[in-house]
Amino acid sequence: MSDGALSQAEIDALLAGVDSSDPGVSAGGSDADQKALQNFLSSTVDAQSSNLSMMTGSTVTISGPQGSFSSRDAFLGQLPDTVTVVKADFSSGFPGEHLYLMGEPTAKSIAGLMNKEENIELDEMAMSVIGEAVGTIVGSQITALTGKTGNKSIANAPPEASNVPKAVAALPAGNFFVAAYQLDLGDGQMHQLWEIFGPSVAGDIARSLSVPPAPPRAAPGMGMGNMGMGGMSGMSGMMGQPANVQPVQFPSLSPHTTPQEAGNISLIMDVYMEMTVELGRTRKLIKEILGMGEGTIIELDKLAGEPVDILVNHKLIAKGEVVVIDENFGVRVTEIVSPQERMMEIG
């Protein structure tokens, strides 16, 4: 018989706003979901290592992850008493709970490397820096997830970091997916990083990863255009139609360029033009600009993972996604306007 006292597990659940007695939160993920998520996350660790290396100025190596579905009680047993929690929920595409957790030593190491500061305190500025690092990781992950699933609407809310006792960490209800990474930050220690997907998010992503992208549709007439006359005659004979069927002639879809136009363009082929990539824009009051200093974060009008604009002489010609090549940033073109529109913009 109960004496009316709450168990430690019930206290932890109440502090975090989770009812541990609710039978509706006990559902777990399948082995297929676990495998699909782990394989996808494993494919992103090299890019994540490069991103963190560039942000911290140190050689960062991420290994893993080991993925599994876990309950709140089982997961809390793996954590140190105090953790840094970074919420980075997905706002669209696969909307739902998504967060990262790390111990205090790991959080201090990352913030210290980014701020070039030793013995750093986990104050508001440090939390902001850690949120920025996680935002970069999530943005890269969204780019990879978009490529794998074809879902171009994936976006996340701005990451929010806080340092709290593990008992009050706001974890998802039910059996959520946990990806456990090992981090080598170049300080001679191995650090632990946990990434968590809520049950609905994990299931939605896993199912999307398991469905191959739809093949591109063939343009009308493509099949007939590739058939020889013998094949056409054979079909005509089977269908009882005349054998002298001629293949359909389609007009050229390429823009027509006269010899005079081609000659004119060739005269300027070796002229240099300024090409820029714009991450986004924002408007600030003069007093806000004057108040900027080292460590200030400027929020742009684009979501993480959203295509960046590629400009020539300040005119938009294409859109692309940011990639990391060795230790340099680059842009992979994902969308380009028509030649006529490009020439009008440049002109």
C-alpha beads as a LAMMPS data file, in Angstrom:
LAMMPS data file: protein, C-alpha beads

347 atoms
346 bonds

1 atom types
1 bond types

-500.0 500.0 xlo xhi
-500.0 500.0 ylo yhi
-500.0 500.0 zlo zhi

Masses

1 110.0

Atoms # bond

1 1 1 0.000 0.000 0.000
2 1 1 1.288 3.429 -0.875
3 1 1 1.987 5.835 1.981
4 1 1 1.021 8.786 -0.235
5 1 1 4.626 9.853 -0.871
6 1 1 5.786 10.483 -4.447
7 1 1 8.616 8.405 -5.869
8 1 1 11.702 10.150 -7.305
9 1 1 10.603 9.187 -10.833
10 1 1 7.192 10.796 -10.256
11 1 1 8.827 13.934 -8.849
12 1 1 11.157 14.185 -11.871
13 1 1 8.233 13.695 -14.260
14 1 1 6.113 16.355 -12.535
15 1 1 8.983 18.863 -12.568
16 1 1 9.368 18.372 -16.303
17 1 1 5.620 18.525 -16.997
18 1 1 5.344 14.835 -17.917
19 1 1 2.769 12.474 -16.425
20 1 1 4.672 9.204 -16.025
21 1 1 1.491 7.322 -15.157
22 1 1 -0.167 8.113 -18.517
23 1 1 -0.423 4.839 -20.463
24 1 1 -0.585 6.831 -23.676
25 1 1 3.105 7.736 -23.541
26 1 1 4.541 4.243 -23.551
27 1 1 4.600 3.563 -27.285
28 1 1 8.058 2.987 -28.712
29 1 1 9.566 3.025 -32.177
30 1 1 10.154 0.010 -34.379
31 1 1 13.499 -1.581 -35.244
32 1 1 13.035 -0.364 -38.832
33 1 1 12.573 3.233 -37.655
34 1 1 15.644 2.959 -35.429
35 1 1 17.791 1.609 -38.267
36 1 1 16.612 4.240 -40.764
37 1 1 17.307 7.109 -38.358
38 1 1 20.704 5.803 -37.275
39 1 1 21.859 5.231 -40.861
40 1 1 20.819 8.750 -41.859
41 1 1 22.469 10.427 -38.872
42 1 1 25.662 8.400 -39.413
43 1 1 25.864 9.792 -42.948
44 1 1 25.938 13.383 -41.615
45 1 1 28.721 13.170 -39.002
46 1 1 31.544 14.124 -41.391
47 1 1 29.776 17.329 -42.418
48 1 1 28.939 18.086 -38.779
49 1 1 32.587 17.590 -37.790
50 1 1 33.695 20.041 -40.494
51 1 1 31.089 22.619 -39.429
52 1 1 32.097 22.494 -35.765
53 1 1 35.785 22.581 -36.680
54 1 1 35.263 25.787 -38.649
55 1 1 33.178 27.394 -35.904
56 1 1 35.548 26.520 -33.047
57 1 1 38.885 26.844 -34.857
58 1 1 39.838 23.429 -33.493
59 1 1 39.873 19.997 -35.091
60 1 1 36.562 18.456 -34.022
61 1 1 35.716 14.828 -34.684
62 1 1 32.199 13.453 -34.178
63 1 1 31.725 9.702 -34.124
64 1 1 28.630 7.545 -33.935
65 1 1 25.861 7.795 -33.270
66 1 1 24.445 4.919 -31.322
67 1 1 20.682 5.237 -31.740
68 1 1 17.820 3.735 -29.771
69 1 1 14.352 4.505 -28.439
70 1 1 14.273 5.272 -24.732
71 1 1 11.881 6.270 -21.975
72 1 1 12.460 9.356 -19.832
73 1 1 13.532 7.391 -16.742
74 1 1 15.966 5.197 -18.658
75 1 1 17.525 8.187 -20.417
76 1 1 17.901 10.329 -17.276
77 1 1 20.061 7.575 -15.811
78 1 1 22.679 8.224 -18.522
79 1 1 22.977 11.964 -17.820
80 1 1 25.145 13.941 -15.399
81 1 1 23.300 15.861 -12.672
82 1 1 23.373 19.158 -14.617
83 1 1 23.009 19.401 -18.384
84 1 1 22.896 22.040 -21.097
85 1 1 19.702 21.600 -23.119
86 1 1 19.333 23.165 -26.569
87 1 1 15.794 23.077 -27.961
88 1 1 15.712 23.149 -31.759
89 1 1 12.198 21.917 -32.539
90 1 1 11.200 21.353 -36.159
91 1 1 8.616 23.978 -37.088
92 1 1 7.631 22.547 -40.477
93 1 1 8.286 19.568 -42.721
94 1 1 8.392 17.145 -39.784
95 1 1 7.042 19.409 -37.008
96 1 1 7.697 18.348 -33.437
97 1 1 10.192 18.066 -30.606
98 1 1 13.923 18.032 -31.350
99 1 1 16.706 18.890 -28.906
100 1 1 20.348 18.337 -27.940
101 1 1 21.814 17.695 -24.493
102 1 1 25.388 17.818 -23.220
103 1 1 27.146 17.914 -19.869
104 1 1 28.506 21.144 -18.411
105 1 1 32.165 20.346 -19.306
106 1 1 31.195 19.807 -22.958
107 1 1 29.150 23.014 -23.075
108 1 1 32.032 25.000 -21.533
109 1 1 34.530 23.511 -23.980
110 1 1 32.415 24.402 -27.026
111 1 1 31.654 27.934 -25.776
112 1 1 35.287 28.478 -24.787
113 1 1 36.597 27.393 -28.189
114 1 1 34.114 29.604 -30.056
115 1 1 34.781 32.644 -27.838
116 1 1 38.539 31.965 -27.634
117 1 1 38.204 32.118 -23.850
118 1 1 39.438 29.793 -21.107
119 1 1 37.555 28.979 -17.887
120 1 1 34.354 30.315 -19.402
121 1 1 31.159 30.601 -17.360
122 1 1 27.882 29.308 -18.752
123 1 1 26.206 32.717 -18.736
124 1 1 23.695 34.151 -21.205
125 1 1 26.404 34.891 -23.778
126 1 1 27.781 31.352 -23.575
127 1 1 24.261 29.922 -23.986
128 1 1 23.800 32.093 -27.075
129 1 1 27.062 30.832 -28.577
130 1 1 26.138 27.199 -27.918
131 1 1 22.738 27.787 -29.516
132 1 1 24.509 29.218 -32.563
133 1 1 26.698 26.110 -32.852
134 1 1 23.685 23.814 -32.630
135 1 1 21.840 25.964 -35.189
136 1 1 24.636 25.341 -37.680
137 1 1 24.496 21.601 -37.021
138 1 1 20.715 21.511 -37.469
139 1 1 20.888 23.573 -40.665
140 1 1 23.342 21.133 -42.203
141 1 1 21.194 18.222 -41.068
142 1 1 18.075 19.770 -42.640
143 1 1 19.930 20.157 -45.952
144 1 1 20.851 16.453 -45.913
145 1 1 17.335 15.440 -44.856
146 1 1 15.819 17.493 -47.672
147 1 1 18.056 15.725 -50.169
148 1 1 17.162 12.286 -48.817
149 1 1 13.387 12.764 -48.536
150 1 1 12.612 15.406 -51.139
151 1 1 10.721 17.384 -48.481
152 1 1 11.669 21.030 -49.124
153 1 1 9.563 22.502 -46.328
154 1 1 11.735 21.321 -43.411
155 1 1 12.660 24.131 -41.014
156 1 1 13.462 24.499 -37.328
157 1 1 12.762 27.087 -34.655
158 1 1 15.740 29.191 -33.472
159 1 1 17.723 27.074 -30.970
160 1 1 17.352 28.050 -27.297
161 1 1 19.989 26.859 -24.819
162 1 1 19.703 26.607 -21.027
163 1 1 21.685 24.982 -18.243
164 1 1 19.412 23.031 -15.871
165 1 1 19.330 20.064 -13.446
166 1 1 18.597 16.934 -15.439
167 1 1 15.397 16.323 -13.466
168 1 1 13.759 19.410 -14.994
169 1 1 14.964 18.893 -18.570
170 1 1 11.901 19.158 -20.832
171 1 1 12.098 15.788 -22.586
172 1 1 9.411 14.460 -24.962
173 1 1 6.681 12.233 -23.567
174 1 1 6.712 8.543 -24.391
175 1 1 9.551 6.587 -25.977
176 1 1 11.639 9.085 -27.923
177 1 1 14.638 8.455 -30.193
178 1 1 18.076 9.142 -28.711
179 1 1 21.239 9.435 -30.833
180 1 1 24.394 9.349 -28.667
181 1 1 27.516 10.898 -30.245
182 1 1 31.144 10.965 -29.102
183 1 1 32.919 14.327 -29.538
184 1 1 36.658 14.886 -29.684
185 1 1 37.125 18.658 -29.334
186 1 1 40.910 18.490 -29.464
187 1 1 41.273 18.966 -25.697
188 1 1 42.364 15.407 -24.962
189 1 1 38.955 14.391 -23.599
190 1 1 36.000 12.524 -25.066
191 1 1 32.711 14.343 -24.729
192 1 1 29.166 13.041 -25.005
193 1 1 26.395 14.688 -27.029
194 1 1 22.806 13.437 -27.171
195 1 1 20.327 14.319 -29.910
196 1 1 16.648 13.612 -29.236
197 1 1 13.712 13.328 -31.619
198 1 1 10.163 13.232 -30.248
199 1 1 8.181 10.041 -31.036
200 1 1 6.076 11.597 -33.820
201 1 1 9.074 13.351 -35.417
202 1 1 11.177 10.183 -35.318
203 1 1 8.399 8.131 -36.909
204 1 1 7.669 10.688 -39.641
205 1 1 11.338 11.077 -40.592
206 1 1 12.010 7.331 -40.528
207 1 1 9.053 6.615 -42.805
208 1 1 10.124 9.336 -45.245
209 1 1 13.667 7.954 -45.336
210 1 1 12.307 4.489 -46.126
211 1 1 10.314 5.668 -49.164
212 1 1 12.480 6.143 -52.294
213 1 1 12.001 9.507 -54.055
214 1 1 9.554 9.371 -56.957
215 1 1 11.309 9.058 -60.350
216 1 1 11.051 12.125 -62.600
217 1 1 8.193 12.048 -65.061
218 1 1 9.078 11.579 -68.706
219 1 1 8.017 14.388 -71.002
220 1 1 5.067 13.538 -73.283
221 1 1 6.219 11.864 -76.484
222 1 1 9.645 10.855 -75.130
223 1 1 8.944 7.138 -75.505
224 1 1 7.731 7.434 -79.071
225 1 1 10.586 9.736 -80.034
226 1 1 13.089 7.032 -79.083
227 1 1 11.374 4.250 -81.067
228 1 1 12.699 3.301 -84.477
229 1 1 10.444 3.083 -87.504
230 1 1 10.514 -0.693 -87.244
231 1 1 9.069 -0.481 -83.769
232 1 1 6.437 1.964 -84.973
233 1 1 5.478 -0.375 -87.832
234 1 1 5.226 -3.296 -85.438
235 1 1 2.917 -1.356 -83.166
236 1 1 0.826 -0.222 -86.118
237 1 1 0.446 -3.790 -87.290
238 1 1 -0.679 -4.990 -83.887
239 1 1 -3.159 -2.142 -83.491
240 1 1 -4.523 -2.450 -87.038
241 1 1 -3.304 1.033 -88.013
242 1 1 -1.516 2.043 -91.250
243 1 1 2.200 1.258 -91.251
244 1 1 3.315 4.646 -92.631
245 1 1 2.981 6.468 -89.304
246 1 1 5.439 9.358 -88.958
247 1 1 6.963 10.292 -85.574
248 1 1 5.590 13.466 -84.030
249 1 1 7.846 16.491 -84.504
250 1 1 8.104 18.750 -81.455
251 1 1 9.410 22.307 -81.651
252 1 1 12.747 23.013 -80.012
253 1 1 12.456 24.209 -76.411
254 1 1 15.927 25.833 -76.451
255 1 1 16.059 29.628 -76.725
256 1 1 16.878 30.644 -80.289
257 1 1 20.095 32.623 -80.671
258 1 1 20.985 34.200 -83.972
259 1 1 24.620 34.108 -85.209
260 1 1 24.814 37.867 -84.689
261 1 1 23.721 37.525 -81.002
262 1 1 26.224 34.715 -80.408
263 1 1 29.003 36.852 -81.861
264 1 1 28.064 39.809 -79.676
265 1 1 28.092 37.731 -76.507
266 1 1 31.491 36.243 -77.361
267 1 1 32.990 39.740 -77.213
268 1 1 32.335 39.990 -73.455
269 1 1 33.075 36.404 -72.369
270 1 1 36.310 37.444 -70.592
271 1 1 34.740 40.364 -68.667
272 1 1 34.789 39.909 -64.890
273 1 1 31.518 40.304 -62.976
274 1 1 30.936 40.386 -59.234
275 1 1 29.209 37.282 -57.886
276 1 1 27.954 37.233 -54.300
277 1 1 25.954 34.881 -52.094
278 1 1 23.459 36.453 -49.726
279 1 1 22.466 34.526 -46.582
280 1 1 19.665 36.959 -45.778
281 1 1 18.828 40.506 -44.781
282 1 1 17.487 42.425 -41.798
283 1 1 16.699 45.988 -40.768
284 1 1 18.113 47.517 -37.586
285 1 1 17.736 50.839 -35.807
286 1 1 20.857 52.982 -35.626
287 1 1 20.961 52.557 -31.848
288 1 1 20.914 48.763 -32.307
289 1 1 23.771 48.911 -34.809
290 1 1 25.839 51.153 -32.524
291 1 1 25.246 48.685 -29.704
292 1 1 26.734 45.740 -31.608
293 1 1 29.904 44.130 -30.348
294 1 1 31.819 40.871 -30.528
295 1 1 29.469 37.965 -29.964
296 1 1 26.339 39.821 -31.104
297 1 1 23.962 37.551 -33.042
298 1 1 22.070 39.133 -35.945
299 1 1 18.857 37.351 -36.895
300 1 1 18.257 37.293 -40.664
301 1 1 15.008 37.021 -42.592
302 1 1 15.713 33.443 -43.712
303 1 1 15.160 30.165 -41.898
304 1 1 18.010 27.717 -41.277
305 1 1 18.305 25.373 -44.243
306 1 1 16.481 27.764 -46.590
307 1 1 18.181 28.326 -49.990
308 1 1 20.587 31.276 -50.218
309 1 1 20.453 33.853 -53.021
310 1 1 23.205 33.929 -55.674
311 1 1 23.650 37.390 -57.174
312 1 1 25.643 38.742 -60.144
313 1 1 26.202 42.495 -59.957
314 1 1 23.542 42.551 -57.225
315 1 1 20.954 40.871 -59.481
316 1 1 19.423 37.533 -58.457
317 1 1 20.306 34.749 -60.914
318 1 1 20.010 31.546 -58.872
319 1 1 19.460 29.930 -55.471
320 1 1 21.623 27.359 -53.742
321 1 1 22.572 25.621 -50.516
322 1 1 25.696 26.176 -48.445
323 1 1 28.193 23.286 -48.386
324 1 1 31.598 22.767 -46.790
325 1 1 34.475 21.743 -49.076
326 1 1 37.552 20.793 -47.051
327 1 1 37.761 23.890 -44.810
328 1 1 36.055 26.348 -47.152
329 1 1 32.442 27.310 -47.647
330 1 1 30.846 26.787 -51.033
331 1 1 27.389 26.960 -52.597
332 1 1 25.671 24.181 -54.542
333 1 1 23.252 25.634 -57.103
334 1 1 19.779 24.134 -56.611
335 1 1 17.617 26.472 -58.689
336 1 1 18.418 28.809 -61.573
337 1 1 16.283 31.292 -63.482
338 1 1 15.876 31.082 -67.254
339 1 1 18.570 32.605 -69.530
340 1 1 16.174 35.326 -70.671
341 1 1 15.357 36.347 -67.108
342 1 1 19.049 36.268 -66.157
343 1 1 19.995 38.573 -69.004
344 1 1 17.172 40.952 -68.051
345 1 1 18.320 41.008 -64.410
346 1 1 21.974 41.591 -65.321
347 1 1 21.041 44.262 -67.803

Bonds

1 1 1 2
2 1 2 3
3 1 3 4
4 1 4 5
5 1 5 6
6 1 6 7
7 1 7 8
8 1 8 9
9 1 9 10
10 1 10 11
11 1 11 12
12 1 12 13
13 1 13 14
14 1 14 15
15 1 15 16
16 1 16 17
17 1 17 18
18 1 18 19
19 1 19 20
20 1 20 21
21 1 21 22
22 1 22 23
23 1 23 24
24 1 24 25
25 1 25 26
26 1 26 27
27 1 27 28
28 1 28 29
29 1 29 30
30 1 30 31
31 1 31 32
32 1 32 33
33 1 33 34
34 1 34 35
35 1 35 36
36 1 36 37
37 1 37 38
38 1 38 39
39 1 39 40
40 1 40 41
41 1 41 42
42 1 42 43
43 1 43 44
44 1 44 45
45 1 45 46
46 1 46 47
47 1 47 48
48 1 48 49
49 1 49 50
50 1 50 51
51 1 51 52
52 1 52 53
53 1 53 54
54 1 54 55
55 1 55 56
56 1 56 57
57 1 57 58
58 1 58 59
59 1 59 60
60 1 60 61
61 1 61 62
62 1 62 63
63 1 63 64
64 1 64 65
65 1 65 66
66 1 66 67
67 1 67 68
68 1 68 69
69 1 69 70
70 1 70 71
71 1 71 72
72 1 72 73
73 1 73 74
74 1 74 75
75 1 75 76
76 1 76 77
77 1 77 78
78 1 78 79
79 1 79 80
80 1 80 81
81 1 81 82
82 1 82 83
83 1 83 84
84 1 84 85
85 1 85 86
86 1 86 87
87 1 87 88
88 1 88 89
89 1 89 90
90 1 90 91
91 1 91 92
92 1 92 93
93 1 93 94
94 1 94 95
95 1 95 96
96 1 96 97
97 1 97 98
98 1 98 99
99 1 99 100
100 1 100 101
101 1 101 102
102 1 102 103
103 1 103 104
104 1 104 105
105 1 105 106
106 1 106 107
107 1 107 108
108 1 108 109
109 1 109 110
110 1 110 111
111 1 111 112
112 1 112 113
113 1 113 114
114 1 114 115
115 1 115 116
116 1 116 117
117 1 117 118
118 1 118 119
119 1 119 120
120 1 120 121
121 1 121 122
122 1 122 123
123 1 123 124
124 1 124 125
125 1 125 126
126 1 126 127
127 1 127 128
128 1 128 129
129 1 129 130
130 1 130 131
131 1 131 132
132 1 132 133
133 1 133 134
134 1 134 135
135 1 135 136
136 1 136 137
137 1 137 138
138 1 138 139
139 1 139 140
140 1 140 141
141 1 141 142
142 1 142 143
143 1 143 144
144 1 144 145
145 1 145 146
146 1 146 147
147 1 147 148
148 1 148 149
149 1 149 150
150 1 150 151
151 1 151 152
152 1 152 153
153 1 153 154
154 1 154 155
155 1 155 156
156 1 156 157
157 1 157 158
158 1 158 159
159 1 159 160
160 1 160 161
161 1 161 162
162 1 162 163
163 1 163 164
164 1 164 165
165 1 165 166
166 1 166 167
167 1 167 168
168 1 168 169
169 1 169 170
170 1 170 171
171 1 171 172
172 1 172 173
173 1 173 174
174 1 174 175
175 1 175 176
176 1 176 177
177 1 177 178
178 1 178 179
179 1 179 180
180 1 180 181
181 1 181 182
182 1 182 183
183 1 183 184
184 1 184 185
185 1 185 186
186 1 186 187
187 1 187 188
188 1 188 189
189 1 189 190
190 1 190 191
191 1 191 192
192 1 192 193
193 1 193 194
194 1 194 195
195 1 195 196
196 1 196 197
197 1 197 198
198 1 198 199
199 1 199 200
200 1 200 201
201 1 201 202
202 1 202 203
203 1 203 204
204 1 204 205
205 1 205 206
206 1 206 207
207 1 207 208
208 1 208 209
209 1 209 210
210 1 210 211
211 1 211 212
212 1 212 213
213 1 213 214
214 1 214 215
215 1 215 216
216 1 216 217
217 1 217 218
218 1 218 219
219 1 219 220
220 1 220 221
221 1 221 222
222 1 222 223
223 1 223 224
224 1 224 225
225 1 225 226
226 1 226 227
227 1 227 228
228 1 228 229
229 1 229 230
230 1 230 231
231 1 231 232
232 1 232 233
233 1 233 234
234 1 234 235
235 1 235 236
236 1 236 237
237 1 237 238
238 1 238 239
239 1 239 240
240 1 240 241
241 1 241 242
242 1 242 243
243 1 243 244
244 1 244 245
245 1 245 246
246 1 246 247
247 1 247 248
248 1 248 249
249 1 249 250
250 1 250 251
251 1 251 252
252 1 252 253
253 1 253 254
254 1 254 255
255 1 255 256
256 1 256 257
257 1 257 258
258 1 258 259
259 1 259 260
260 1 260 261
261 1 261 262
262 1 262 263
263 1 263 264
264 1 264 265
265 1 265 266
266 1 266 267
267 1 267 268
268 1 268 269
269 1 269 270
270 1 270 271
271 1 271 272
272 1 272 273
273 1 273 274
274 1 274 275
275 1 275 276
276 1 276 277
277 1 277 278
278 1 278 279
279 1 279 280
280 1 280 281
281 1 281 282
282 1 282 283
283 1 283 284
284 1 284 285
285 1 285 286
286 1 286 287
287 1 287 288
288 1 288 289
289 1 289 290
290 1 290 291
291 1 291 292
292 1 292 293
293 1 293 294
294 1 294 295
295 1 295 296
296 1 296 297
297 1 297 298
298 1 298 299
299 1 299 300
300 1 300 301
301 1 301 302
302 1 302 303
303 1 303 304
304 1 304 305
305 1 305 306
306 1 306 307
307 1 307 308
308 1 308 309
309 1 309 310
310 1 310 311
311 1 311 312
312 1 312 313
313 1 313 314
314 1 314 315
315 1 315 316
316 1 316 317
317 1 317 318
318 1 318 319
319 1 319 320
320 1 320 321
321 1 321 322
322 1 322 323
323 1 323 324
324 1 324 325
325 1 325 326
326 1 326 327
327 1 327 328
328 1 328 329
329 1 329 330
330 1 330 331
331 1 331 332
332 1 332 333
333 1 333 334
334 1 334 335
335 1 335 336
336 1 336 337
337 1 337 338
338 1 338 339
339 1 339 340
340 1 340 341
341 1 341 342
342 1 342 343
343 1 343 344
344 1 344 345
345 1 345 346
346 1 346 347
